[in-house]
Amino acid sequence: MAERLRFGPKYRKIYVATALSNIGDGMSSIAYPWLASAITRNPLLVALIAAAQRLPWLLFTLPAGVITDRVDRKRAMVAMDSLRFAFTLVIAFSVLAEQGTLPAPDQVKNVVGTRTGLYVLLVLATLMLGCAEVLRDNCNQTLMPNIVAPEHLEKANGRVWSIESAANTFIGPPLGSLFLLIAFSIPFFVDAASFFAAAALVASIPGSFRAARPDHVEERPWKKELVEGFRWLWRHSLLRTMAIILGLMNMANMMSGAVTILFAQDVLHVTPLTFTFMGFGFAVGAVAGGYVGPWMSERFGAGPCLNITMVAAAVVPLLVGLSSSWVVVGVLYAIGTVLMSAWNVITVSLRQQIIPPHLLGRVNSVYRFFGWGMMPIGAALGGVVVAVAAHHTGHDTALRWAFFAESIILAVVYVVCRSSFTTERIEAARAEAPASA
């Protein structure tokens, strides 16, 4: 209780807003892929929807960093959640209009052809939602050092990461499955409402959260400010390495992630309900990782934790690709996610501690450009891998190859980069932070 009070009421509002919006996101994590699979059974087209959702991380992340350092970050979060409310509402009403002609959720495997109009709308909406998410999330991460003391950042980020993951994968999906079985459109309406509630809650936080610039630093053309953020990251060898490795990991992960819904339906033979239970593996791992991550960092050192994560990232998809049981896959997801959560807690807190405050938005966006910008490329590659493999093997085996390709890439990443992270190097970067700032 004392620790929670130390975080303060502003932090708690961010915490609750995160929970609300991610409950809606958890429902949509069931609804969106199921809708995509009801629109088309083409693996490449399904993968392109996932690519469209992540494309803004490649195209919009860098400008979003400049915007973050120029505007009130709280107001930007409110604006982006309001836009996400509007975009999701458009999807909800569009699905409602088509609801009578869509197949039942447990009959999507019988879909023939592609509903072109609804497919195009879904691609455009996911693009717009992705752009709003990029700016909103960048503002959210750069806001945290303004409301939490530096020595508590790892624990504060861990708590937010845990509730975000619990809501997204443990609370939201069961509700989404229940609503999906009643009507295709309901999860989308509830997701829209969650964005509206999150926007209202963040708007109620008092104060201004515009980045403070040093007296000698004036606002310049955005391209020059962007270059300044890029140069700062590129000259910081540790963060540069982390960003590149994260980009490769996320690219590989999206190769399988883009076709996971088809793999689950056609290979694991899940229903919306059992798909939710399989997703509990993500939830258990993410919640545990959010709390265990800081403890692992203190107990074993940040360096070993990050290296263990890279090993798990390579092994888990190999085992998933070999499996034919959704129960086994759920357990494997739990193991992998607990370690990936530890990676996020350690690296996000490190960036918040060592990047100068007036550069945090820009440097953070450049980091995420490398770390997340590779995701749409990975999603497209996943669709291509399955499409090519399908010409040489059966449909089920072709879907497995997306996971095998992910595992091969991540094994190479580990072998090449395993010596990049040591606890001593990370602690040295923290120690040098005042001089850097």
TORVEXNU-576621 format. One record per residue (C-alpha): residue number from 0; residue in one letter; chain; z, y, x. Coordinates in nm, 4 decimals, decimal comma, padded with zeros to 6 digits. Example, Ala and Ser with C-alpha at 12.3 -4.5 7.8 and 13.67 -1.06 7.14 Angstrom:
BEGIN
R | pos | code | unit | zz | yy | xx
R | 0 | a | A | 00,7800 | -00,4500 | 01,2300
R | 1 | s | A | 00,7140 | -00,1060 | 01,3670
# end
This chain:
BEGIN
R | pos | code | unit | zz | yy | xx
R | 0 | m | A | 00,0000 | 00,0000 | 00,0000
R | 1 | a | A | 00,0838 | 00,2391 | 00,2816
R | 2 | e | A | -00,2552 | 00,1736 | 00,4418
R | 3 | r | A | -00,4364 | 00,2429 | 00,1170
R | 4 | l | A | -00,2540 | 00,5728 | 00,0732
R | 5 | r | A | -00,3452 | 00,6692 | 00,4275
R | 6 | f | A | -00,7134 | 00,6400 | 00,3377
R | 7 | g | A | -00,6626 | 00,8974 | 00,0613
R | 8 | p | A | -00,8020 | 00,9598 | -00,2897
R | 9 | k | A | -01,1476 | 01,0640 | -00,1671
R | 10 | y | A | -01,1888 | 00,7289 | 00,0013
R | 11 | r | A | -01,0736 | 00,5469 | -00,3115
R | 12 | k | A | -01,3365 | 00,7237 | -00,5206
R | 13 | i | A | -01,6053 | 00,6187 | -00,2745
R | 14 | y | A | -01,4594 | 00,2677 | -00,2878
R | 15 | v | A | -01,4699 | 00,2477 | -00,6689
R | 16 | a | A | -01,8164 | 00,4077 | -00,6884
R | 17 | t | A | -01,9391 | 00,1451 | -00,4429
R | 18 | a | A | -01,7907 | -00,1302 | -00,6582
R | 19 | l | A | -01,9488 | 00,0023 | -00,9786
R | 20 | s | A | -02,2977 | 00,0493 | -00,8422
R | 21 | n | A | -02,2919 | -00,2865 | -00,6659
R | 22 | i | A | -02,1866 | -00,4773 | -00,9764
R | 23 | g | A | -02,5110 | -00,3478 | -01,1257
R | 24 | d | A | -02,6964 | -00,4350 | -00,8067
R | 25 | g | A | -02,5522 | -00,7848 | -00,8233
R | 26 | m | A | -02,6912 | -00,8290 | -01,1718
R | 27 | s | A | -03,0293 | -00,6967 | -01,0617
R | 28 | s | A | -03,0272 | -00,9341 | -00,7623
R | 29 | i | A | -03,0661 | -01,2090 | -01,0212
R | 30 | a | A | -03,2840 | -01,0151 | -01,2651
R | 31 | y | A | -03,5431 | -00,8670 | -01,0257
R | 32 | p | A | -03,6470 | -01,1885 | -00,8464
R | 33 | w | A | -03,6438 | -01,3789 | -01,1744
R | 34 | l | A | -03,8627 | -01,1098 | -01,3307
R | 35 | a | A | -04,0969 | -01,1260 | -01,0320
R | 36 | s | A | -04,1269 | -01,5030 | -01,0682
R | 37 | a | A | -04,1982 | -01,4604 | -01,4406
R | 38 | i | A | -04,4778 | -01,2148 | -01,3598
R | 39 | t | A | -04,6468 | -01,4223 | -01,0870
R | 40 | r | A | -04,6024 | -01,7535 | -00,9036
R | 41 | n | A | -04,8127 | -01,6424 | -00,6071
R | 42 | p | A | -04,5835 | -01,6555 | -00,2984
R | 43 | l | A | -04,7705 | -01,3708 | -00,1279
R | 44 | l | A | -04,7404 | -01,1414 | -00,4325
R | 45 | v | A | -04,3696 | -01,2237 | -00,4709
R | 46 | a | A | -04,3200 | -01,1462 | -00,1015
R | 47 | l | A | -04,5055 | -00,8142 | -00,1402
R | 48 | i | A | -04,2518 | -00,7040 | -00,4021
R | 49 | a | A | -03,9742 | -00,7675 | -00,1492
R | 50 | a | A | -04,1790 | -00,5818 | 00,1117
R | 51 | a | A | -04,2233 | -00,2833 | -00,1226
R | 52 | q | A | -03,8483 | -00,2717 | -00,1781
R | 53 | r | A | -03,7860 | -00,2451 | 00,1975
R | 54 | l | A | -04,0874 | -00,0326 | 00,2938
R | 55 | p | A | -03,8943 | 00,2973 | 00,2528
R | 56 | w | A | -03,6683 | 00,1889 | 00,5404
R | 57 | l | A | -03,9775 | 00,2080 | 00,7593
R | 58 | l | A | -04,1424 | 00,5182 | 00,6116
R | 59 | f | A | -03,8560 | 00,7370 | 00,4876
R | 60 | t | A | -03,5584 | 00,6584 | 00,7100
R | 61 | l | A | -03,6341 | 00,9181 | 00,9795
R | 62 | p | A | -03,6886 | 01,2145 | 00,7420
R | 63 | a | A | -03,3781 | 01,1022 | 00,5503
R | 64 | g | A | -03,1723 | 01,1498 | 00,8661
R | 65 | v | A | -03,2795 | 01,5120 | 00,8991
R | 66 | i | A | -03,2066 | 01,5713 | 00,5305
R | 67 | t | A | -02,8621 | 01,4135 | 00,5698
R | 68 | d | A | -02,7697 | 01,6552 | 00,8486
R | 69 | r | A | -02,8949 | 01,9579 | 00,6496
R | 70 | v | A | -02,7521 | 01,9067 | 00,3012
R | 71 | d | A | -02,4178 | 01,8434 | 00,1366
R | 72 | r | A | -02,3932 | 01,4658 | 00,1709
R | 73 | k | A | -02,1870 | 01,4231 | -00,1440
R | 74 | r | A | -02,4417 | 01,6105 | -00,3557
R | 75 | a | A | -02,7240 | 01,4088 | -00,2037
R | 76 | m | A | -02,5463 | 01,0848 | -00,2990
R | 77 | v | A | -02,5043 | 01,2081 | -00,6553
R | 78 | a | A | -02,8707 | 01,3084 | -00,6759
R | 79 | m | A | -02,9951 | 00,9748 | -00,5409
R | 80 | d | A | -02,7741 | 00,7686 | -00,7732
R | 81 | s | A | -02,9019 | 00,9817 | -01,0627
R | 82 | l | A | -03,2612 | 00,9078 | -00,9607
R | 83 | r | A | -03,1831 | 00,5371 | -00,9310
R | 84 | f | A | -03,0394 | 00,5546 | -01,2822
R | 85 | a | A | -03,3678 | 00,7036 | -01,4086
R | 86 | f | A | -03,5972 | 00,4602 | -01,2226
R | 87 | t | A | -03,3975 | 00,1564 | -01,3341
R | 88 | l | A | -03,4017 | 00,2792 | -01,6926
R | 89 | v | A | -03,7827 | 00,2895 | -01,6791
R | 90 | i | A | -03,7889 | -00,0744 | -01,5678
R | 91 | a | A | -03,5375 | -00,1692 | -01,8374
R | 92 | f | A | -03,7468 | -00,0201 | -02,1179
R | 93 | s | A | -04,0666 | -00,1701 | -01,9729
R | 94 | v | A | -03,9110 | -00,5168 | -01,9656
R | 95 | l | A | -03,7783 | -00,4629 | -02,3178
R | 96 | a | A | -04,1317 | -00,3829 | -02,4358
R | 97 | e | A | -04,2648 | -00,7066 | -02,2781
R | 98 | q | A | -03,9648 | -00,9208 | -02,3642
R | 99 | g | A | -04,1336 | -01,1060 | -02,6478
R | 100 | t | A | -04,4166 | -01,2250 | -02,4243
R | 101 | l | A | -04,2149 | -01,3148 | -02,1137
R | 102 | p | A | -04,1219 | -01,6816 | -02,0631
R | 103 | a | A | -03,7630 | -01,7945 | -02,0958
R | 104 | p | A | -03,5778 | -01,7727 | -01,7612
R | 105 | d | A | -03,5682 | -02,1524 | -01,7269
R | 106 | q | A | -03,9430 | -02,1791 | -01,7991
R | 107 | v | A | -04,0796 | -01,9449 | -01,5318
R | 108 | k | A | -04,2244 | -02,2344 | -01,3307
R | 109 | n | A | -04,4821 | -02,2742 | -01,6072
R | 110 | v | A | -04,6230 | -01,9223 | -01,5593
R | 111 | v | A | -04,9976 | -01,9128 | -01,4908
R | 112 | g | A | -05,1717 | -01,6057 | -01,3494
R | 113 | t | A | -05,0249 | -01,2591 | -01,2946
R | 114 | r | A | -04,9218 | -00,9856 | -01,5413
R | 115 | t | A | -05,0973 | -00,7115 | -01,3481
R | 116 | g | A | -04,9625 | -00,4066 | -01,5340
R | 117 | l | A | -04,5983 | -00,5099 | -01,5144
R | 118 | y | A | -04,6453 | -00,6223 | -01,1532
R | 119 | v | A | -04,7811 | -00,2813 | -01,0458
R | 120 | l | A | -04,4974 | -00,1029 | -01,2277
R | 121 | l | A | -04,2407 | -00,3254 | -01,0590
R | 122 | v | A | -04,3875 | -00,2545 | -00,7134
R | 123 | l | A | -04,3908 | 00,1230 | -00,7737
R | 124 | a | A | -04,0366 | 00,1239 | -00,9132
R | 125 | t | A | -03,8986 | -00,0763 | -00,6211
R | 126 | l | A | -04,0638 | 00,1716 | -00,3818
R | 127 | m | A | -03,8974 | 00,4666 | -00,5551
R | 128 | l | A | -03,5628 | 00,2883 | -00,5758
R | 129 | g | A | -03,5873 | 00,2054 | -00,2076
R | 130 | c | A | -03,6476 | 00,5703 | -00,1108
R | 131 | a | A | -03,3420 | 00,6810 | -00,3086
R | 132 | e | A | -03,1354 | 00,3999 | -00,1551
R | 133 | v | A | -03,2308 | 00,5034 | 00,1997
R | 134 | l | A | -03,1037 | 00,8600 | 00,1609
R | 135 | r | A | -02,8002 | 00,7596 | -00,0452
R | 136 | d | A | -02,6838 | 00,4927 | 00,2001
R | 137 | n | A | -02,7389 | 00,7157 | 00,5017
R | 138 | c | A | -02,5287 | 00,9887 | 00,3407
R | 139 | n | A | -02,2610 | 00,7364 | 00,2469
R | 140 | q | A | -02,2222 | 00,6113 | 00,6049
R | 141 | t | A | -02,2177 | 00,9605 | 00,7536
R | 142 | l | A | -01,9643 | 01,0763 | 00,4936
R | 143 | m | A | -01,7014 | 00,8202 | 00,5929
R | 144 | p | A | -01,5788 | 00,9931 | 00,9142
R | 145 | n | A | -01,5048 | 01,3035 | 00,7025
R | 146 | i | A | -01,2558 | 01,1216 | 00,4816
R | 147 | v | A | -01,1028 | 00,8561 | 00,7101
R | 148 | a | A | -00,9288 | 00,9012 | 01,0454
R | 149 | p | A | -01,1237 | 00,7577 | 01,3428
R | 150 | e | A | -00,8616 | 00,4924 | 01,4199
R | 151 | h | A | -00,8971 | 00,3522 | 01,0668
R | 152 | l | A | -01,2772 | 00,3451 | 01,0444
R | 153 | e | A | -01,3179 | -00,0279 | 01,1120
R | 154 | k | A | -01,0660 | -00,1179 | 00,8412
R | 155 | a | A | -01,2027 | 00,1401 | 00,5971
R | 156 | n | A | -01,5599 | 00,0205 | 00,6503
R | 157 | g | A | -01,4429 | -00,3393 | 00,6236
R | 158 | r | A | -01,2803 | -00,2714 | 00,2841
R | 159 | v | A | -01,5912 | -00,0952 | 00,1539
R | 160 | w | A | -01,8138 | -00,3711 | 00,2883
R | 161 | s | A | -01,5954 | -00,6336 | 00,1206
R | 162 | i | A | -01,5930 | -00,4709 | -00,2228
R | 163 | e | A | -01,9646 | -00,3986 | -00,1942
R | 164 | s | A | -02,0346 | -00,7622 | -00,1139
R | 165 | a | A | -01,7911 | -00,8992 | -00,3713
R | 166 | a | A | -01,9395 | -00,6847 | -00,6475
R | 167 | n | A | -02,2944 | -00,7516 | -00,5325
R | 168 | t | A | -02,2682 | -01,1267 | -00,4922
R | 169 | f | A | -01,9517 | -01,2491 | -00,6640
R | 170 | i | A | -01,9055 | -01,0357 | -00,9770
R | 171 | g | A | -02,2509 | -00,9036 | -01,0578
R | 172 | p | A | -02,4642 | -01,2204 | -01,0354
R | 173 | p | A | -02,2655 | -01,4272 | -01,2896
R | 174 | l | A | -02,2846 | -01,1358 | -01,5317
R | 175 | g | A | -02,6555 | -01,0994 | -01,4555
R | 176 | s | A | -02,7172 | -01,4680 | -01,5242
R | 177 | l | A | -02,5281 | -01,4503 | -01,8510
R | 178 | f | A | -02,7180 | -01,1403 | -01,9646
R | 179 | l | A | -03,0491 | -01,2848 | -01,8431
R | 180 | l | A | -03,0047 | -01,5911 | -02,0601
R | 181 | i | A | -02,9552 | -01,3594 | -02,3600
R | 182 | a | A | -03,2412 | -01,1188 | -02,2869
R | 183 | f | A | -03,4499 | -01,0289 | -01,9817
R | 184 | s | A | -03,3889 | -00,6544 | -02,0194
R | 185 | i | A | -03,0075 | -00,6417 | -02,0463
R | 186 | p | A | -02,9264 | -00,6675 | -01,6707
R | 187 | f | A | -03,1567 | -00,3728 | -01,6014
R | 188 | f | A | -02,9889 | -00,1533 | -01,8627
R | 189 | v | A | -02,6438 | -00,2347 | -01,7232
R | 190 | d | A | -02,7661 | -00,1699 | -01,3666
R | 191 | a | A | -02,8886 | 00,1743 | -01,4768
R | 192 | a | A | -02,5483 | 00,2469 | -01,6312
R | 193 | s | A | -02,3735 | 00,1490 | -01,3070
R | 194 | f | A | -02,5763 | 00,4055 | -01,1112
R | 195 | f | A | -02,4865 | 00,6728 | -01,3656
R | 196 | a | A | -02,1149 | 00,5884 | -01,3404
R | 197 | a | A | -02,1254 | 00,5884 | -00,9584
R | 198 | a | A | -02,2957 | 00,9293 | -00,9558
R | 199 | a | A | -02,0312 | 01,0739 | -01,1876
R | 200 | l | A | -01,7461 | 00,9379 | -00,9771
R | 201 | v | A | -01,8834 | 01,0703 | -00,6457
R | 202 | a | A | -01,9504 | 01,4069 | -00,8126
R | 203 | s | A | -01,5780 | 01,4298 | -00,8951
R | 204 | i | A | -01,4787 | 01,4229 | -00,5249
R | 205 | p | A | -01,3649 | 01,7753 | -00,4326
R | 206 | g | A | -01,4958 | 01,9636 | -00,1328
R | 207 | s | A | -01,8143 | 02,0196 | 00,0607
R | 208 | f | A | -01,9517 | 01,7584 | 00,2996
R | 209 | r | A | -02,2257 | 01,9420 | 00,4843
R | 210 | a | A | -02,2468 | 01,8512 | 00,8543
R | 211 | a | A | -02,0784 | 02,1130 | 01,0744
R | 212 | r | A | -02,3032 | 02,2366 | 01,3546
R | 213 | p | A | -02,1673 | 02,3668 | 01,6856
R | 214 | d | A | -02,1897 | 02,7465 | 01,7109
R | 215 | h | A | -02,4667 | 02,7298 | 01,9710
R | 216 | v | A | -02,6836 | 02,4905 | 01,7641
R | 217 | e | A | -02,9125 | 02,6464 | 01,5051
R | 218 | e | A | -03,1208 | 02,4760 | 01,2381
R | 219 | r | A | -03,4716 | 02,4169 | 01,3713
R | 220 | p | A | -03,7978 | 02,2698 | 01,2341
R | 221 | w | A | -03,7267 | 01,9212 | 01,1054
R | 222 | k | A | -03,9608 | 01,7541 | 01,3549
R | 223 | k | A | -03,7651 | 01,8998 | 01,6468
R | 224 | e | A | -03,4366 | 01,7925 | 01,4899
R | 225 | l | A | -03,5773 | 01,4454 | 01,4350
R | 226 | v | A | -03,6862 | 01,4229 | 01,7982
R | 227 | e | A | -03,3351 | 01,5280 | 01,9040
R | 228 | g | A | -03,1826 | 01,2404 | 01,7074
R | 229 | f | A | -03,4402 | 00,9962 | 01,8406
R | 230 | r | A | -03,3805 | 01,0997 | 02,2020
R | 231 | w | A | -03,0033 | 01,0720 | 02,1669
R | 232 | l | A | -03,0287 | 00,7135 | 02,0433
R | 233 | w | A | -03,2949 | 00,6119 | 02,2935
R | 234 | r | A | -03,0888 | 00,7408 | 02,5845
R | 235 | h | A | -02,7830 | 00,5459 | 02,4669
R | 236 | s | A | -02,8667 | 00,2026 | 02,6027
R | 237 | l | A | -02,6061 | 00,0137 | 02,3988
R | 238 | l | A | -02,7007 | 00,1557 | 02,0585
R | 239 | r | A | -03,0699 | 00,1309 | 02,1431
R | 240 | t | A | -03,0290 | -00,2390 | 02,2196
R | 241 | m | A | -02,8252 | -00,2976 | 01,9036
R | 242 | a | A | -03,0885 | -00,1255 | 01,6907
R | 243 | i | A | -03,3774 | -00,3273 | 01,8332
R | 244 | i | A | -03,1932 | -00,6588 | 01,8053
R | 245 | l | A | -03,0879 | -00,5793 | 01,4486
R | 246 | g | A | -03,4503 | -00,4986 | 01,3651
R | 247 | l | A | -03,5677 | -00,8357 | 01,4940
R | 248 | m | A | -03,2880 | -01,0156 | 01,3090
R | 249 | n | A | -03,3652 | -00,8382 | 00,9816
R | 250 | m | A | -03,7390 | -00,8958 | 01,0188
R | 251 | a | A | -03,6834 | -01,2681 | 01,0659
R | 252 | n | A | -03,4305 | -01,2817 | 00,7818
R | 253 | m | A | -03,6762 | -01,1224 | 00,5387
R | 254 | m | A | -03,9392 | -01,3852 | 00,6200
R | 255 | s | A | -03,7297 | -01,6339 | 00,4250
R | 256 | g | A | -03,5633 | -01,3798 | 00,1978
R | 257 | a | A | -03,8960 | -01,2742 | 00,0478
R | 258 | v | A | -03,9646 | -01,6249 | -00,0856
R | 259 | t | A | -03,6058 | -01,7418 | -00,1437
R | 260 | i | A | -03,6445 | -01,7245 | -00,5217
R | 261 | l | A | -03,9447 | -01,9624 | -00,5121
R | 262 | f | A | -03,7669 | -02,1895 | -00,2608
R | 263 | a | A | -03,4610 | -02,2021 | -00,4886
R | 264 | q | A | -03,6652 | -02,2726 | -00,8022
R | 265 | d | A | -03,9223 | -02,5170 | -00,6647
R | 266 | v | A | -03,7323 | -02,6955 | -00,3838
R | 267 | l | A | -03,3668 | -02,6692 | -00,4857
R | 268 | h | A | -03,4476 | -02,6780 | -00,8609
R | 269 | v | A | -03,1970 | -02,4132 | -00,9590
R | 270 | t | A | -03,1511 | -02,2448 | -01,2957
R | 271 | p | A | -03,0331 | -01,8836 | -01,3298
R | 272 | l | A | -02,6763 | -02,0178 | -01,3533
R | 273 | t | A | -02,6915 | -02,2512 | -01,0511
R | 274 | f | A | -02,8763 | -01,9807 | -00,8541
R | 275 | t | A | -02,5700 | -01,7639 | -00,9181
R | 276 | f | A | -02,3344 | -02,0366 | -00,7953
R | 277 | m | A | -02,5471 | -02,0746 | -00,4810
R | 278 | g | A | -02,5188 | -01,7001 | -00,4311
R | 279 | f | A | -02,1406 | -01,7309 | -00,4309
R | 280 | g | A | -02,1851 | -01,8432 | -00,0699
R | 281 | f | A | -02,2987 | -01,4899 | 00,0125
R | 282 | a | A | -02,0004 | -01,3494 | -00,1765
R | 283 | v | A | -01,7338 | -01,5630 | -00,0135
R | 284 | g | A | -01,8766 | -01,5006 | 00,3315
R | 285 | a | A | -01,9190 | -01,1274 | 00,2800
R | 286 | v | A | -01,5692 | -01,0733 | 00,1423
R | 287 | a | A | -01,4141 | -01,2807 | 00,4194
R | 288 | g | A | -01,6273 | -01,1056 | 00,6809
R | 289 | g | A | -01,5197 | -00,7607 | 00,5647
R | 290 | y | A | -01,1542 | -00,8471 | 00,6215
R | 291 | v | A | -01,1912 | -01,0933 | 00,9078
R | 292 | g | A | -01,4380 | -00,8789 | 01,1048
R | 293 | p | A | -01,1807 | -00,6261 | 01,2326
R | 294 | w | A | -00,9381 | -00,9106 | 01,3125
R | 295 | m | A | -01,2082 | -01,1025 | 01,5027
R | 296 | s | A | -01,2944 | -00,7883 | 01,6973
R | 297 | e | A | -00,9298 | -00,7372 | 01,7972
R | 298 | r | A | -00,8609 | -01,1032 | 01,8667
R | 299 | f | A | -01,1750 | -01,2129 | 02,0525
R | 300 | g | A | -01,3412 | -00,8837 | 02,1442
R | 301 | a | A | -01,6420 | -00,7150 | 01,9872
R | 302 | g | A | -01,8880 | -00,8630 | 02,2379
R | 303 | p | A | -01,8194 | -01,2323 | 02,1657
R | 304 | c | A | -01,8250 | -01,1619 | 01,7905
R | 305 | l | A | -02,1730 | -01,0117 | 01,8108
R | 306 | n | A | -02,3016 | -01,3004 | 02,0228
R | 307 | i | A | -02,1583 | -01,5591 | 01,7837
R | 308 | t | A | -02,3395 | -01,3786 | 01,5028
R | 309 | m | A | -02,6731 | -01,4139 | 01,6838
R | 310 | v | A | -02,6160 | -01,7881 | 01,7292
R | 311 | a | A | -02,5297 | -01,8364 | 01,3618
R | 312 | a | A | -02,8297 | -01,6261 | 01,2584
R | 313 | a | A | -03,0583 | -01,8764 | 01,4337
R | 314 | v | A | -02,8873 | -02,1978 | 01,3226
R | 315 | v | A | -02,8209 | -02,1274 | 00,9529
R | 316 | p | A | -03,1847 | -02,0803 | 00,8389
R | 317 | l | A | -03,2880 | -02,3989 | 01,0200
R | 318 | l | A | -03,0278 | -02,5970 | 00,8248
R | 319 | v | A | -03,1212 | -02,4207 | 00,4983
R | 320 | g | A | -03,4864 | -02,5099 | 00,5498
R | 321 | l | A | -03,3932 | -02,8750 | 00,6004
R | 322 | s | A | -03,1727 | -02,8874 | 00,2907
R | 323 | s | A | -03,2620 | -02,9910 | -00,0634
R | 324 | s | A | -02,9221 | -02,9159 | -00,2184
R | 325 | w | A | -02,8284 | -02,5756 | -00,3558
R | 326 | v | A | -02,4612 | -02,6602 | -00,2936
R | 327 | v | A | -02,5243 | -02,7150 | 00,0778
R | 328 | v | A | -02,7318 | -02,3976 | 00,0941
R | 329 | g | A | -02,4475 | -02,2031 | -00,0683
R | 330 | v | A | -02,2034 | -02,3270 | 00,1961
R | 331 | l | A | -02,4453 | -02,2382 | 00,4755
R | 332 | y | A | -02,4913 | -01,8893 | 00,3299
R | 333 | a | A | -02,1123 | -01,8450 | 00,3313
R | 334 | i | A | -02,0901 | -01,9336 | 00,7004
R | 335 | g | A | -02,3769 | -01,7079 | 00,7988
R | 336 | t | A | -02,2677 | -01,4127 | 00,5879
R | 337 | v | A | -01,9081 | -01,4036 | 00,7111
R | 338 | l | A | -02,0389 | -01,3532 | 01,0636
R | 339 | m | A | -02,3082 | -01,1032 | 00,9617
R | 340 | s | A | -02,0396 | -00,9019 | 00,7838
R | 341 | a | A | -01,8402 | -00,8925 | 01,1076
R | 342 | w | A | -02,1525 | -00,7612 | 01,2856
R | 343 | n | A | -02,1855 | -00,4801 | 01,0311
R | 344 | v | A | -01,8178 | -00,3803 | 01,0432
R | 345 | i | A | -01,8206 | -00,3610 | 01,4241
R | 346 | t | A | -02,1537 | -00,1830 | 01,4718
R | 347 | v | A | -02,1247 | 00,0676 | 01,1856
R | 348 | s | A | -01,7768 | 00,1723 | 01,2987
R | 349 | l | A | -01,8974 | 00,2029 | 01,6586
R | 350 | r | A | -02,1789 | 00,4387 | 01,5550
R | 351 | q | A | -01,9413 | 00,6510 | 01,3507
R | 352 | q | A | -01,7075 | 00,6801 | 01,6484
R | 353 | i | A | -01,9497 | 00,7649 | 01,9279
R | 354 | i | A | -02,2325 | 00,9677 | 01,7691
R | 355 | p | A | -02,1684 | 01,3471 | 01,7665
R | 356 | p | A | -02,0918 | 01,4625 | 01,4078
R | 357 | h | A | -02,3790 | 01,7141 | 01,3879
R | 358 | l | A | -02,6228 | 01,4388 | 01,4958
R | 359 | l | A | -02,4736 | 01,1522 | 01,2949
R | 360 | g | A | -02,7237 | 01,1650 | 01,0082
R | 361 | r | A | -03,0288 | 01,1789 | 01,2328
R | 362 | v | A | -02,9144 | 00,9236 | 01,4906
R | 363 | n | A | -02,7958 | 00,6917 | 01,2143
R | 364 | s | A | -03,1359 | 00,7152 | 01,0466
R | 365 | v | A | -03,3196 | 00,6424 | 01,3732
R | 366 | y | A | -03,0915 | 00,3416 | 01,4256
R | 367 | r | A | -03,1681 | 00,2176 | 01,0766
R | 368 | f | A | -03,5388 | 00,2865 | 01,1272
R | 369 | f | A | -03,5343 | 00,0275 | 01,4047
R | 370 | g | A | -03,2786 | -00,1975 | 01,2349
R | 371 | w | A | -03,4136 | -00,1924 | 00,8791
R | 372 | g | A | -03,7704 | -00,0706 | 00,9220
R | 373 | m | A | -03,8802 | -00,4167 | 01,0313
R | 374 | m | A | -03,7738 | -00,5720 | 00,6996
R | 375 | p | A | -04,0944 | -00,5007 | 00,5015
R | 376 | i | A | -04,2949 | -00,6408 | 00,7930
R | 377 | g | A | -04,0808 | -00,9546 | 00,7834
R | 378 | a | A | -04,1230 | -00,9887 | 00,4073
R | 379 | a | A | -04,5011 | -00,9660 | 00,4369
R | 380 | l | A | -04,4989 | -01,2144 | 00,7265
R | 381 | g | A | -04,2933 | -01,4553 | 00,5173
R | 382 | g | A | -04,5560 | -01,4523 | 00,2450
R | 383 | v | A | -04,8311 | -01,5054 | 00,5025
R | 384 | v | A | -04,6443 | -01,7957 | 00,6665
R | 385 | v | A | -04,6071 | -01,9733 | 00,3316
R | 386 | a | A | -04,9680 | -01,9025 | 00,2326
R | 387 | v | A | -05,1029 | -02,0375 | 00,5638
R | 388 | a | A | -04,8697 | -02,3386 | 00,5645
R | 389 | a | A | -04,9745 | -02,4248 | 00,2083
R | 390 | h | A | -05,3281 | -02,4928 | 00,3357
R | 391 | h | A | -05,1974 | -02,7622 | 00,5691
R | 392 | t | A | -04,9028 | -02,9116 | 00,3802
R | 393 | g | A | -04,7461 | -02,9295 | 00,0351
R | 394 | h | A | -04,6074 | -02,6326 | -00,1565
R | 395 | d | A | -04,2418 | -02,7291 | -00,1018
R | 396 | t | A | -04,2852 | -02,7821 | 00,2723
R | 397 | a | A | -04,4727 | -02,4531 | 00,3006
R | 398 | l | A | -04,1717 | -02,2726 | 00,1516
R | 399 | r | A | -03,9443 | -02,4436 | 00,4049
R | 400 | w | A | -04,1580 | -02,3086 | 00,6888
R | 401 | a | A | -04,0461 | -01,9532 | 00,6128
R | 402 | f | A | -03,6928 | -02,0616 | 00,7126
R | 403 | f | A | -03,8120 | -02,2559 | 01,0168
R | 404 | a | A | -04,0104 | -01,9550 | 01,1426
R | 405 | e | A | -03,7027 | -01,7354 | 01,0975
R | 406 | s | A | -03,4904 | -01,9776 | 01,2983
R | 407 | i | A | -03,7428 | -01,9964 | 01,5854
R | 408 | i | A | -03,7660 | -01,6170 | 01,6160
R | 409 | l | A | -03,3869 | -01,5712 | 01,6116
R | 410 | a | A | -03,3338 | -01,8472 | 01,8689
R | 411 | v | A | -03,5685 | -01,6616 | 02,1041
R | 412 | v | A | -03,3836 | -01,3350 | 02,0351
R | 413 | y | A | -03,0522 | -01,4957 | 02,1280
R | 414 | v | A | -03,1830 | -01,6523 | 02,4485
R | 415 | v | A | -03,3345 | -01,3235 | 02,5647
R | 416 | c | A | -03,0536 | -01,0906 | 02,4502
R | 417 | r | A | -02,7343 | -01,2970 | 02,4788
R | 418 | s | A | -02,6071 | -01,0945 | 02,7749
R | 419 | s | A | -02,6665 | -00,7553 | 02,6096
R | 420 | f | A | -02,3247 | -00,7296 | 02,4429
R | 421 | t | A | -01,9900 | -00,7462 | 02,6188
R | 422 | t | A | -01,6560 | -00,6128 | 02,5004
R | 423 | e | A | -01,6263 | -00,4083 | 02,8191
R | 424 | r | A | -01,9593 | -00,2367 | 02,7535
R | 425 | i | A | -01,8658 | -00,1563 | 02,3941
R | 426 | e | A | -01,5230 | -00,0209 | 02,4896
R | 427 | a | A | -01,6803 | 00,1891 | 02,7639
R | 428 | a | A | -01,9126 | 00,3444 | 02,5050
R | 429 | r | A | -01,6132 | 00,4313 | 02,2881
R | 430 | a | A | -01,4302 | 00,5817 | 02,5848
R | 431 | e | A | -01,7292 | 00,8007 | 02,6706
R | 432 | a | A | -01,7710 | 00,9243 | 02,3120
R | 433 | p | A | -01,5789 | 01,2574 | 02,3523
R | 434 | a | A | -01,8017 | 01,3556 | 02,6410
R | 435 | s | A | -02,1116 | 01,2573 | 02,4458
R | 436 | a | A | -02,0013 | 01,4587 | 02,1462
# end
